[in-house]
Structure formats: structure tokens, C-alpha cells
Amino acid sequence: MRSKRSIVVAQSATIEASWVDGALYPDVEPPTALDTLSARVDYIARLCAAWDFGVLPGATVVAEVRKPDWREAVDECRLLTSPAYHLLRRWHALEELPYLGQELAYIRDDPNLVYV
């Protein structure tokens, strides 16, 4: 019996030669293009939600969402509880917004955090 994770990975492989991570769309068919602002905002929300739970994006996905044409979608998303979202805002040199998520003392007070 295959695990749930292997099924999700198999789903994402159906989009040939595309950087879109189909694993972020367990509820609907993954898009073949993200050519509207609403589709991009949805992708950013899905990406950040997965990233916040430890599902790291691939290098191709990171390279794509760091491109300047993603700046508007990142700004519009407003996922203020997501650490990954705030990282995307920083990458796009957007104004800093308040972080409304949980602040864990064992992370906040870690002296090695400055090296990350």
C-alpha cells in the first residue's frame, strides 16, 4: 500500500516540465499556468502554508516566486501568521508587516538564529 505522501508526489509529477508544485493542490487539479493575480495569490497561500508545516519548496519553485513579477501577488496575499510569507515579503523588499503568528521562546532566544 502506498503512503499518502507518495500519491501526492505522483500527482505533482503529472505536470511535465513545469515548476508548479502539484502537491500544493490536494483538493483540486493543479493549474498548468498561474497567469492571473488571484491564481498567484492562491499559490502563495498554499506554498506558505505547506512551508510553515515543514514541507520545503523545491529550488525551482523558490527561484520562480522570487522573480519580480510575483511581487504584487506576495503583497496581496497578507498571510500575517506565516513565517514563510514574511520571508517572501523580505525577498521582494516589501514593507514589513506585523507578524501575528506564535512566537516560540526556544526559537526567538536561540543564539544561533543570527547565522540562519
Secondary structure in CASP SS format (residue, H / E / C, confidence):
PFRMAT SS
TARGET T0000
AUTHOR 0000-0000-0000
METHOD secondary structure of the structure
MODEL  1
M C 1.00
R C 1.00
S C 1.00
K H 1.00
R H 1.00
S H 1.00
I H 1.00
V H 1.00
V H 1.00
A H 1.00
Q H 1.00
S H 1.00
A C 1.00
T C 1.00
I C 1.00
E C 1.00
A C 1.00
S C 1.00
W C 1.00
V C 1.00
D C 1.00
G H 1.00
A H 1.00
L H 1.00
Y C 1.00
P C 1.00
D C 1.00
V C 1.00
E C 1.00
P C 1.00
P C 1.00
T C 1.00
A C 1.00
L C 1.00
D C 1.00
T C 1.00
L H 1.00
S H 1.00
A H 1.00
R H 1.00
V H 1.00
D H 1.00
Y H 1.00
I H 1.00
A H 1.00
R H 1.00
L H 1.00
C H 1.00
A H 1.00
A H 1.00
W H 1.00
D H 1.00
F C 1.00
G C 1.00
V C 1.00
L C 1.00
P C 1.00
G C 1.00
A H 1.00
T H 1.00
V H 1.00
V H 1.00
A H 1.00
E H 1.00
V H 1.00
R C 1.00
K C 1.00
P H 1.00
D H 1.00
W H 1.00
R H 1.00
E H 1.00
A H 1.00
V H 1.00
D H 1.00
E H 1.00
C H 1.00
R C 1.00
L C 1.00
L C 1.00
T C 1.00
S C 1.00
P H 1.00
A H 1.00
Y H 1.00
H H 1.00
L H 1.00
L H 1.00
R H 1.00
R H 1.00
W H 1.00
H C 1.00
A C 1.00
L C 1.00
E C 1.00
E C 1.00
L C 1.00
P C 1.00
Y C 1.00
L C 1.00
G C 1.00
Q C 1.00
E C 1.00
L C 1.00
A H 1.00
Y H 1.00
I H 1.00
R H 1.00
D C 1.00
D C 1.00
P H 1.00
N H 1.00
L H 1.00
V H 1.00
Y H 1.00
V C 1.00
END
